[in-house]
Amino acid sequence: MKALCVFSGGLDSMLAADLIRAQGIDVLALFFETPFFTAQRAVKSAGSIDIPLKVVDITKRHLKVVRNPIHGYGGNMNPCIDCHALMFRIAGEMLDQERADFIITGEVLGQRPMSQNKQSLRMVASESGYANLLLRPLSAKLLPLTLPEEKGWVNRDLLMDFQGRTRKPQMEMAALRNFNDYPSPAGGCLLTEKVFSRRLKDLFTQGEETEIREIEILKLGRHFRLAPVEKIVVGRNKTENEAILALSKDTDYILTSANGPGPVVLALGDFTDSSLALAASITASYSDAKEGTQTPVKIKRGEEQRLIMATAMKKTEFVCYML
């Protein structure tokens, strides 16, 4: 007998996997990776409890869900119900190739009021297409029987009845199992973050096709929408400057201060001369140039390069453009 655990790397998924493993069932942890959440935490957590982990990139399918979620978004751009349903659907599609029998997850009834109430859990299971094979060990006693329980693959009496937002029962169970190295429950998904979500929403207005590098750029710097098809990204430190350069293309404009330290500024879109002048002024304003002074700004696009003079201004002048 074998189960696939949709594994976030958080304490709940660690405990769910261990509960099923304790019943003599092989468990393979699956982490579904996208640009919005990476496997770093899951790799560490899986290693700490010695469970095999497989990382699967689901970016292409997930982006479709993020753009047009059937059940809408949470507080920001997080389509939690649609996202979970997609993950469980993909896990179900992998059952045969992994020679597994059912799916488990660390979801806890009522832990998240909108996406983990009884109705939402039922909806997610139904839309995954694998409702009868989807077991939630931490809240199983409060939920309808699943096939693994009915068939006796899993002993329901050894499962839990956790509910609500408190983590005390999980922490007590972790202590009994000597799980000392587990992450705090904080986030992990960029789609729940206000600023990133605002930038992503803006990106989606630019067309139906989204490059992965465009999403990676959203994680960096300060973003300014200068016009409907003109945006700049201003690096905040050396690390971000280097990352912005690495993600740039020959068709992009790169602006830098020609006199002393300053940001790398990436200009994306079809820029007019007036918009480039504004971008150069922003570049100068975030450099070491004194406010009110003019400084040369280098503009590079592919093999083309030129200098223009720009005035360093108060940063408050640009707040209206900031994403």
JOPEDA-V618213 format. One record per run of one state. SS is the DSSP state (H for helix, E for strand, - for the rest). FROM is the first residue (numbers start at 1). LEN is the number of residues. Records with the same first field share a line. If there is no record, write none. Layout:
# JOPEDA-V618213
SS=FROM-LEN, FROM-LEN
This chain:
# JOPEDA-V618213
-=1-1, 7-4, 22-4, 35-2, 38-2, 49-4, 58-1, 68-12, 94-8, 106-3, 110-8, 129-2, 136-4, 143-4, 151-5, 159-4, 164-4, 177-13, 193-1, 205-7, 219-3, 228-2, 235-3, 248-5, 258-7, 270-3, 286-8, 302-2, 312-3, 323-1
E=2-5, 26-9, 37-1, 53-5, 102-4, 109-1, 134-2, 163-1, 222-6, 230-5, 253-5, 265-5, 294-8, 304-8, 322-1
H=11-11, 40-9, 59-9, 80-14, 118-11, 131-3, 140-3, 147-4, 156-3, 168-9, 190-3, 194-11, 212-7, 238-10, 273-13, 315-7
